[in-house]
Amino acid sequence: MTAACALVGAVSEETLAAHGFTRRTDVHQAAQCARLWAAENRRRADRAALDRQDKQEATR
């Protein structure tokens, strides 16, 4: 397994679908592993930011 395969292994089904893929092997064959891994990291960061905001508003 290459580093690219490890990258796409960390991508969620949600991110795969949002980018038009249904299988991780298709992402790897299309040489899109790093792009989707970056998108996954942005999605996770965005979700964490929303969770923090919700938590702050709940404590007000």
mmCIF file of the N, C-alpha and C atoms, coordinates in Angstrom:
data_MODEL
# 
_entry.id   MODEL 
# 
loop_
_atom_site.group_PDB 
_atom_site.id 
_atom_site.type_symbol 
_atom_site.label_atom_id 
_atom_site.label_alt_id 
_atom_site.label_comp_id 
_atom_site.label_asym_id 
_atom_site.label_entity_id 
_atom_site.label_seq_id 
_atom_site.pdbx_PDB_ins_code 
_atom_site.Cartn_x 
_atom_site.Cartn_y 
_atom_site.Cartn_z 
_atom_site.occupancy 
_atom_site.B_iso_or_equiv 
_atom_site.pdbx_formal_charge 
_atom_site.auth_seq_id 
_atom_site.auth_comp_id 
_atom_site.auth_asym_id 
_atom_site.auth_atom_id 
_atom_site.pdbx_PDB_model_num 
ATOM 1   N N  . MET A 1 1  ? 0.854   -1.185 0.000   1.00 0.00 ? 1  MET A N  1 
ATOM 2   C CA . MET A 1 1  ? 0.000   0.000  0.000   1.00 0.00 ? 1  MET A CA 1 
ATOM 3   C C  . MET A 1 1  ? 0.895   1.242  0.000   1.00 0.00 ? 1  MET A C  1 
ATOM 4   N N  . THR A 1 2  ? 0.589   2.187  -0.828  1.00 0.00 ? 2  THR A N  1 
ATOM 5   C CA . THR A 1 2  ? 1.369   3.414  -0.905  1.00 0.00 ? 2  THR A CA 1 
ATOM 6   C C  . THR A 1 2  ? 0.820   4.456  0.040   1.00 0.00 ? 2  THR A C  1 
ATOM 7   N N  . ALA A 1 3  ? 1.577   5.534  0.194   1.00 0.00 ? 3  ALA A N  1 
ATOM 8   C CA . ALA A 1 3  ? 1.115   6.626  1.063   1.00 0.00 ? 3  ALA A CA 1 
ATOM 9   C C  . ALA A 1 3  ? -0.194  7.204  0.543   1.00 0.00 ? 3  ALA A C  1 
ATOM 10  N N  . ALA A 1 4  ? -0.350  7.261  -0.761  1.00 0.00 ? 4  ALA A N  1 
ATOM 11  C CA . ALA A 1 4  ? -1.588  7.790  -1.331  1.00 0.00 ? 4  ALA A CA 1 
ATOM 12  C C  . ALA A 1 4  ? -2.776  6.935  -0.913  1.00 0.00 ? 4  ALA A C  1 
ATOM 13  N N  . CYS A 1 5  ? -2.584  5.632  -0.871  1.00 0.00 ? 5  CYS A N  1 
ATOM 14  C CA . CYS A 1 5  ? -3.677  4.748  -0.455  1.00 0.00 ? 5  CYS A CA 1 
ATOM 15  C C  . CYS A 1 5  ? -4.046  4.993  1.004   1.00 0.00 ? 5  CYS A C  1 
ATOM 16  N N  . ALA A 1 6  ? -3.047  5.244  1.832   1.00 0.00 ? 6  ALA A N  1 
ATOM 17  C CA . ALA A 1 6  ? -3.318  5.538  3.236   1.00 0.00 ? 6  ALA A CA 1 
ATOM 18  C C  . ALA A 1 6  ? -4.098  6.839  3.361   1.00 0.00 ? 6  ALA A C  1 
ATOM 19  N N  . LEU A 1 7  ? -3.813  7.795  2.511   1.00 0.00 ? 7  LEU A N  1 
ATOM 20  C CA . LEU A 1 7  ? -4.537  9.068  2.545   1.00 0.00 ? 7  LEU A CA 1 
ATOM 21  C C  . LEU A 1 7  ? -6.018  8.853  2.261   1.00 0.00 ? 7  LEU A C  1 
ATOM 22  N N  . VAL A 1 8  ? -6.303  8.150  1.198   1.00 0.00 ? 8  VAL A N  1 
ATOM 23  C CA . VAL A 1 8  ? -7.704  7.973  0.821   1.00 0.00 ? 8  VAL A CA 1 
ATOM 24  C C  . VAL A 1 8  ? -8.417  7.046  1.794   1.00 0.00 ? 8  VAL A C  1 
ATOM 25  N N  . GLY A 1 9  ? -7.673  6.230  2.522   1.00 0.00 ? 9  GLY A N  1 
ATOM 26  C CA . GLY A 1 9  ? -8.279  5.383  3.539   1.00 0.00 ? 9  GLY A CA 1 
ATOM 27  C C  . GLY A 1 9  ? -8.872  6.186  4.678   1.00 0.00 ? 9  GLY A C  1 
ATOM 28  N N  . ALA A 1 10 ? -8.381  7.391  4.898   1.00 0.00 ? 10 ALA A N  1 
ATOM 29  C CA . ALA A 1 10 ? -8.870  8.257  5.976   1.00 0.00 ? 10 ALA A CA 1 
ATOM 30  C C  . ALA A 1 10 ? -10.032 9.146  5.538   1.00 0.00 ? 10 ALA A C  1 
ATOM 31  N N  . VAL A 1 11 ? -10.449 9.039  4.291   1.00 0.00 ? 11 VAL A N  1 
ATOM 32  C CA . VAL A 1 11 ? -11.535 9.877  3.759   1.00 0.00 ? 11 VAL A CA 1 
ATOM 33  C C  . VAL A 1 11 ? -12.879 9.228  4.082   1.00 0.00 ? 11 VAL A C  1 
ATOM 34  N N  . SER A 1 12 ? -13.808 10.013 4.575   1.00 0.00 ? 12 SER A N  1 
ATOM 35  C CA . SER A 1 12 ? -15.130 9.498  4.945   1.00 0.00 ? 12 SER A CA 1 
ATOM 36  C C  . SER A 1 12 ? -15.995 9.245  3.713   1.00 0.00 ? 12 SER A C  1 
ATOM 37  N N  . GLU A 1 13 ? -17.019 8.450  3.924   1.00 0.00 ? 13 GLU A N  1 
ATOM 38  C CA . GLU A 1 13 ? -17.993 8.183  2.855   1.00 0.00 ? 13 GLU A CA 1 
ATOM 39  C C  . GLU A 1 13 ? -18.676 9.487  2.423   1.00 0.00 ? 13 GLU A C  1 
ATOM 40  N N  . GLU A 1 14 ? -18.896 10.375 3.380   1.00 0.00 ? 14 GLU A N  1 
ATOM 41  C CA . GLU A 1 14 ? -19.525 11.665 3.098   1.00 0.00 ? 14 GLU A CA 1 
ATOM 42  C C  . GLU A 1 14 ? -18.688 12.474 2.103   1.00 0.00 ? 14 GLU A C  1 
ATOM 43  N N  . THR A 1 15 ? -17.374 12.516 2.329   1.00 0.00 ? 15 THR A N  1 
ATOM 44  C CA . THR A 1 15 ? -16.489 13.266 1.436   1.00 0.00 ? 15 THR A CA 1 
ATOM 45  C C  . THR A 1 15 ? -16.384 12.580 0.082   1.00 0.00 ? 15 THR A C  1 
ATOM 46  N N  . LEU A 1 16 ? -16.317 11.250 0.081   1.00 0.00 ? 16 LEU A N  1 
ATOM 47  C CA . LEU A 1 16 ? -16.287 10.525 -1.194  1.00 0.00 ? 16 LEU A CA 1 
ATOM 48  C C  . LEU A 1 16 ? -17.500 10.897 -2.042  1.00 0.00 ? 16 LEU A C  1 
ATOM 49  N N  . ALA A 1 17 ? -18.670 10.810 -1.437  1.00 0.00 ? 17 ALA A N  1 
ATOM 50  C CA . ALA A 1 17 ? -19.902 11.101 -2.169  1.00 0.00 ? 17 ALA A CA 1 
ATOM 51  C C  . ALA A 1 17 ? -19.963 12.548 -2.629  1.00 0.00 ? 17 ALA A C  1 
ATOM 52  N N  . ALA A 1 18 ? -19.510 13.463 -1.791  1.00 0.00 ? 18 ALA A N  1 
ATOM 53  C CA . ALA A 1 18 ? -19.548 14.884 -2.151  1.00 0.00 ? 18 ALA A CA 1 
ATOM 54  C C  . ALA A 1 18 ? -18.681 15.185 -3.371  1.00 0.00 ? 18 ALA A C  1 
ATOM 55  N N  . HIS A 1 19 ? -17.706 14.333 -3.618  1.00 0.00 ? 19 HIS A N  1 
ATOM 56  C CA . HIS A 1 19 ? -16.816 14.540 -4.758  1.00 0.00 ? 19 HIS A CA 1 
ATOM 57  C C  . HIS A 1 19 ? -17.095 13.559 -5.897  1.00 0.00 ? 19 HIS A C  1 
ATOM 58  N N  . GLY A 1 20 ? -18.219 12.871 -5.821  1.00 0.00 ? 20 GLY A N  1 
ATOM 59  C CA . GLY A 1 20 ? -18.672 12.022 -6.911  1.00 0.00 ? 20 GLY A CA 1 
ATOM 60  C C  . GLY A 1 20 ? -18.047 10.641 -6.964  1.00 0.00 ? 20 GLY A C  1 
ATOM 61  N N  . PHE A 1 21 ? -17.495 10.167 -5.861  1.00 0.00 ? 21 PHE A N  1 
ATOM 62  C CA . PHE A 1 21 ? -16.896 8.842  -5.823  1.00 0.00 ? 21 PHE A CA 1 
ATOM 63  C C  . PHE A 1 21 ? -17.698 7.933  -4.912  1.00 0.00 ? 21 PHE A C  1 
ATOM 64  N N  . THR A 1 22 ? -17.711 6.649  -5.241  1.00 0.00 ? 22 THR A N  1 
ATOM 65  C CA . THR A 1 22 ? -18.372 5.675  -4.381  1.00 0.00 ? 22 THR A CA 1 
ATOM 66  C C  . THR A 1 22 ? -17.371 4.700  -3.778  1.00 0.00 ? 22 THR A C  1 
ATOM 67  N N  . ARG A 1 23 ? -16.196 4.580  -4.383  1.00 0.00 ? 23 ARG A N  1 
ATOM 68  C CA . ARG A 1 23 ? -15.187 3.640  -3.886  1.00 0.00 ? 23 ARG A CA 1 
ATOM 69  C C  . ARG A 1 23 ? -13.835 4.331  -3.756  1.00 0.00 ? 23 ARG A C  1 
ATOM 70  N N  . ARG A 1 24 ? -13.105 3.982  -2.710  1.00 0.00 ? 24 ARG A N  1 
ATOM 71  C CA . ARG A 1 24 ? -11.772 4.552  -2.491  1.00 0.00 ? 24 ARG A CA 1 
ATOM 72  C C  . ARG A 1 24 ? -10.799 4.166  -3.592  1.00 0.00 ? 24 ARG A C  1 
ATOM 73  N N  . THR A 1 25 ? -10.969 2.972  -4.149  1.00 0.00 ? 25 THR A N  1 
ATOM 74  C CA . THR A 1 25 ? -10.071 2.564  -5.228  1.00 0.00 ? 25 THR A CA 1 
ATOM 75  C C  . THR A 1 25 ? -10.232 3.452  -6.453  1.00 0.00 ? 25 THR A C  1 
ATOM 76  N N  . ASP A 1 26 ? -11.442 3.928  -6.695  1.00 0.00 ? 26 ASP A N  1 
ATOM 77  C CA . ASP A 1 26 ? -11.664 4.849  -7.822  1.00 0.00 ? 26 ASP A CA 1 
ATOM 78  C C  . ASP A 1 26 ? -10.928 6.164  -7.588  1.00 0.00 ? 26 ASP A C  1 
ATOM 79  N N  . VAL A 1 27 ? -10.936 6.631  -6.353  1.00 0.00 ? 27 VAL A N  1 
ATOM 80  C CA . VAL A 1 27 ? -10.223 7.870  -6.014  1.00 0.00 ? 27 VAL A CA 1 
ATOM 81  C C  . VAL A 1 27 ? -8.734  7.690  -6.281  1.00 0.00 ? 27 VAL A C  1 
ATOM 82  N N  . HIS A 1 28 ? -8.200  6.566  -5.825  1.00 0.00 ? 28 HIS A N  1 
ATOM 83  C CA . HIS A 1 28 ? -6.769  6.301  -5.989  1.00 0.00 ? 28 HIS A CA 1 
ATOM 84  C C  . HIS A 1 28 ? -6.414  6.186  -7.475  1.00 0.00 ? 28 HIS A C  1 
ATOM 85  N N  . GLN A 1 29 ? -7.219  5.479  -8.238  1.00 0.00 ? 29 GLN A N  1 
ATOM 86  C CA . GLN A 1 29 ? -6.953  5.317  -9.662  1.00 0.00 ? 29 GLN A CA 1 
ATOM 87  C C  . GLN A 1 29 ? -7.045  6.645  -10.402 1.00 0.00 ? 29 GLN A C  1 
ATOM 88  N N  . ALA A 1 30 ? -7.874  7.548  -9.917  1.00 0.00 ? 30 ALA A N  1 
ATOM 89  C CA . ALA A 1 30 ? -8.017  8.867  -10.540 1.00 0.00 ? 30 ALA A CA 1 
ATOM 90  C C  . ALA A 1 30 ? -6.962  9.847  -10.028 1.00 0.00 ? 30 ALA A C  1 
ATOM 91  N N  . ALA A 1 31 ? -6.056  9.359  -9.178  1.00 0.00 ? 31 ALA A N  1 
ATOM 92  C CA . ALA A 1 31 ? -4.966  10.177 -8.615  1.00 0.00 ? 31 ALA A CA 1 
ATOM 93  C C  . ALA A 1 31 ? -5.518  11.393 -7.866  1.00 0.00 ? 31 ALA A C  1 
ATOM 94  N N  . GLN A 1 32 ? -6.567  11.169 -7.106  1.00 0.00 ? 32 GLN A N  1 
ATOM 95  C CA . GLN A 1 32 ? -7.214  12.252 -6.362  1.00 0.00 ? 32 GLN A CA 1 
ATOM 96  C C  . GLN A 1 32 ? -7.105  12.061 -4.847  1.00 0.00 ? 32 GLN A C  1 
ATOM 97  N N  . CYS A 1 33 ? -6.235  11.165 -4.412  1.00 0.00 ? 33 CYS A N  1 
ATOM 98  C CA . CYS A 1 33 ? -6.118  10.848 -2.982  1.00 0.00 ? 33 CYS A CA 1 
ATOM 99  C C  . CYS A 1 33 ? -5.812  12.087 -2.138  1.00 0.00 ? 33 CYS A C  1 
ATOM 100 N N  . ALA A 1 34 ? -4.793  12.817 -2.508  1.00 0.00 ? 34 ALA A N  1 
ATOM 101 C CA . ALA A 1 34 ? -4.379  13.978 -1.710  1.00 0.00 ? 34 ALA A CA 1 
ATOM 102 C C  . ALA A 1 34 ? -5.452  15.062 -1.716  1.00 0.00 ? 34 ALA A C  1 
ATOM 103 N N  . ARG A 1 35 ? -6.105  15.269 -2.844  1.00 0.00 ? 35 ARG A N  1 
ATOM 104 C CA . ARG A 1 35 ? -7.154  16.291 -2.932  1.00 0.00 ? 35 ARG A CA 1 
ATOM 105 C C  . ARG A 1 35 ? -8.322  15.948 -2.019  1.00 0.00 ? 35 ARG A C  1 
ATOM 106 N N  . LEU A 1 36 ? -8.756  14.687 -2.022  1.00 0.00 ? 36 LEU A N  1 
ATOM 107 C CA . LEU A 1 36 ? -9.865  14.307 -1.165  1.00 0.00 ? 36 LEU A CA 1 
ATOM 108 C C  . LEU A 1 36 ? -9.462  14.259 0.299   1.00 0.00 ? 36 LEU A C  1 
ATOM 109 N N  . TRP A 1 37 ? -8.218  13.899 0.595   1.00 0.00 ? 37 TRP A N  1 
ATOM 110 C CA . TRP A 1 37 ? -7.742  13.914 1.978   1.00 0.00 ? 37 TRP A CA 1 
ATOM 111 C C  . TRP A 1 37 ? -7.765  15.342 2.511   1.00 0.00 ? 37 TRP A C  1 
ATOM 112 N N  . ALA A 1 38 ? -7.349  16.297 1.680   1.00 0.00 ? 38 ALA A N  1 
ATOM 113 C CA . ALA A 1 38 ? -7.389  17.707 2.087   1.00 0.00 ? 38 ALA A CA 1 
ATOM 114 C C  . ALA A 1 38 ? -8.833  18.156 2.297   1.00 0.00 ? 38 ALA A C  1 
ATOM 115 N N  . ALA A 1 39 ? -9.731  17.737 1.424   1.00 0.00 ? 39 ALA A N  1 
ATOM 116 C CA . ALA A 1 39 ? -11.149 18.081 1.577   1.00 0.00 ? 39 ALA A CA 1 
ATOM 117 C C  . ALA A 1 39 ? -11.718 17.476 2.856   1.00 0.00 ? 39 ALA A C  1 
ATOM 118 N N  . GLU A 1 40 ? -11.296 16.256 3.167   1.00 0.00 ? 40 GLU A N  1 
ATOM 119 C CA . GLU A 1 40 ? -11.744 15.604 4.402   1.00 0.00 ? 40 GLU A CA 1 
ATOM 120 C C  . GLU A 1 40 ? -11.278 16.386 5.620   1.00 0.00 ? 40 GLU A C  1 
ATOM 121 N N  . ASN A 1 41 ? -10.043 16.837 5.609   1.00 0.00 ? 41 ASN A N  1 
ATOM 122 C CA . ASN A 1 41 ? -9.517  17.625 6.730   1.00 0.00 ? 41 ASN A CA 1 
ATOM 123 C C  . ASN A 1 41 ? -10.268 18.940 6.880   1.00 0.00 ? 41 ASN A C  1 
ATOM 124 N N  . ARG A 1 42 ? -10.606 19.588 5.772   1.00 0.00 ? 42 ARG A N  1 
ATOM 125 C CA . ARG A 1 42 ? -11.406 20.821 5.836   1.00 0.00 ? 42 ARG A CA 1 
ATOM 126 C C  . ARG A 1 42 ? -12.794 20.534 6.397   1.00 0.00 ? 42 ARG A C  1 
ATOM 127 N N  . ARG A 1 43 ? -13.404 19.426 5.971   1.00 0.00 ? 43 ARG A N  1 
ATOM 128 C CA . ARG A 1 43 ? -14.734 19.055 6.461   1.00 0.00 ? 43 ARG A CA 1 
ATOM 129 C C  . ARG A 1 43 ? -14.695 18.820 7.968   1.00 0.00 ? 43 ARG A C  1 
ATOM 130 N N  . ARG A 1 44 ? -13.678 18.103 8.432   1.00 0.00 ? 44 ARG A N  1 
ATOM 131 C CA . ARG A 1 44 ? -13.549 17.832 9.865   1.00 0.00 ? 44 ARG A CA 1 
ATOM 132 C C  . ARG A 1 44 ? -13.319 19.118 10.657  1.00 0.00 ? 44 ARG A C  1 
ATOM 133 N N  . ALA A 1 45 ? -12.488 19.999 10.132  1.00 0.00 ? 45 ALA A N  1 
ATOM 134 C CA . ALA A 1 45 ? -12.218 21.275 10.813  1.00 0.00 ? 45 ALA A CA 1 
ATOM 135 C C  . ALA A 1 45 ? -13.476 22.136 10.865  1.00 0.00 ? 45 ALA A C  1 
ATOM 136 N N  . ASP A 1 46 ? -14.212 22.168 9.771   1.00 0.00 ? 46 ASP A N  1 
ATOM 137 C CA . ASP A 1 46 ? -15.464 22.933 9.740   1.00 0.00 ? 46 ASP A CA 1 
ATOM 138 C C  . ASP A 1 46 ? -16.470 22.379 10.746  1.00 0.00 ? 46 ASP A C  1 
ATOM 139 N N  . ARG A 1 47 ? -16.586 21.064 10.799  1.00 0.00 ? 47 ARG A N  1 
ATOM 140 C CA . ARG A 1 47 ? -17.523 20.447 11.733  1.00 0.00 ? 47 ARG A CA 1 
ATOM 141 C C  . ARG A 1 47 ? -17.106 20.727 13.169  1.00 0.00 ? 47 ARG A C  1 
ATOM 142 N N  . ALA A 1 48 ? -15.813 20.658 13.450  1.00 0.00 ? 48 ALA A N  1 
ATOM 143 C CA . ALA A 1 48 ? -15.317 20.946 14.806  1.00 0.00 ? 48 ALA A CA 1 
ATOM 144 C C  . ALA A 1 48 ? -15.600 22.397 15.181  1.00 0.00 ? 48 ALA A C  1 
ATOM 145 N N  . ALA A 1 49 ? -15.428 23.318 14.231  1.00 0.00 ? 49 ALA A N  1 
ATOM 146 C CA . ALA A 1 49 ? -15.702 24.732 14.501  1.00 0.00 ? 49 ALA A CA 1 
ATOM 147 C C  . ALA A 1 49 ? -17.184 24.944 14.801  1.00 0.00 ? 49 ALA A C  1 
ATOM 148 N N  . LEU A 1 50 ? -18.047 24.283 14.056  1.00 0.00 ? 50 LEU A N  1 
ATOM 149 C CA . LEU A 1 50 ? -19.484 24.398 14.318  1.00 0.00 ? 50 LEU A CA 1 
ATOM 150 C C  . LEU A 1 50 ? -19.844 23.820 15.678  1.00 0.00 ? 50 LEU A C  1 
ATOM 151 N N  . ASP A 1 51 ? -19.221 22.694 16.021  1.00 0.00 ? 51 ASP A N  1 
ATOM 152 C CA . ASP A 1 51 ? -19.474 22.094 17.333  1.00 0.00 ? 51 ASP A CA 1 
ATOM 153 C C  . ASP A 1 51 ? -19.026 23.025 18.458  1.00 0.00 ? 51 ASP A C  1 
ATOM 154 N N  . ARG A 1 52 ? -17.856 23.657 18.293  1.00 0.00 ? 52 ARG A N  1 
ATOM 155 C CA . ARG A 1 52 ? -17.384 24.608 19.314  1.00 0.00 ? 52 ARG A CA 1 
ATOM 156 C C  . ARG A 1 52 ? -18.333 25.780 19.445  1.00 0.00 ? 52 ARG A C  1 
ATOM 157 N N  . GLN A 1 53 ? -18.807 26.300 18.319  1.00 0.00 ? 53 GLN A N  1 
ATOM 158 C CA . GLN A 1 53 ? -19.739 27.417 18.341  1.00 0.00 ? 53 GLN A CA 1 
ATOM 159 C C  . GLN A 1 53 ? -21.037 27.034 19.029  1.00 0.00 ? 53 GLN A C  1 
ATOM 160 N N  . ASP A 1 54 ? -21.546 25.848 18.710  1.00 0.00 ? 54 ASP A N  1 
ATOM 161 C CA . ASP A 1 54 ? -22.776 25.373 19.362  1.00 0.00 ? 54 ASP A CA 1 
ATOM 162 C C  . ASP A 1 54 ? -22.586 25.257 20.866  1.00 0.00 ? 54 ASP A C  1 
ATOM 163 N N  . LYS A 1 55 ? -21.426 24.743 21.270  1.00 0.00 ? 55 LYS A N  1 
ATOM 164 C CA . LYS A 1 55 ? -21.140 24.562 22.698  1.00 0.00 ? 55 LYS A CA 1 
ATOM 165 C C  . LYS A 1 55 ? -21.054 25.921 23.396  1.00 0.00 ? 55 LYS A C  1 
ATOM 166 N N  . GLN A 1 56 ? -20.442 26.915 22.744  1.00 0.00 ? 56 GLN A N  1 
ATOM 167 C CA . GLN A 1 56 ? -20.329 28.259 23.322  1.00 0.00 ? 56 GLN A CA 1 
ATOM 168 C C  . GLN A 1 56 ? -21.703 28.893 23.462  1.00 0.00 ? 56 GLN A C  1 
ATOM 169 N N  . GLU A 1 57 ? -22.534 28.740 22.462  1.00 0.00 ? 57 GLU A N  1 
ATOM 170 C CA . GLU A 1 57 ? -23.872 29.329 22.516  1.00 0.00 ? 57 GLU A CA 1 
ATOM 171 C C  . GLU A 1 57 ? -24.742 28.640 23.571  1.00 0.00 ? 57 GLU A C  1 
ATOM 172 N N  . ALA A 1 58 ? -24.516 27.369 23.772  1.00 0.00 ? 58 ALA A N  1 
ATOM 173 C CA . ALA A 1 58 ? -25.302 26.615 24.761  1.00 0.00 ? 58 ALA A CA 1 
ATOM 174 C C  . ALA A 1 58 ? -24.948 27.032 26.182  1.00 0.00 ? 58 ALA A C  1 
ATOM 175 N N  . THR A 1 59 ? -23.721 27.511 26.390  1.00 0.00 ? 59 THR A N  1 
ATOM 176 C CA . THR A 1 59 ? -23.301 27.898 27.735  1.00 0.00 ? 59 THR A CA 1 
ATOM 177 C C  . THR A 1 59 ? -23.596 29.360 28.041  1.00 0.00 ? 59 THR A C  1 
ATOM 178 N N  . ARG A 1 60 ? -24.135 30.077 27.100  1.00 0.00 ? 60 ARG A N  1 
ATOM 179 C CA . ARG A 1 60 ? -24.459 31.496 27.333  1.00 0.00 ? 60 ARG A CA 1 
ATOM 180 C C  . ARG A 1 60 ? -25.741 31.641 28.074  1.00 0.00 ? 60 ARG A C  1 
# 
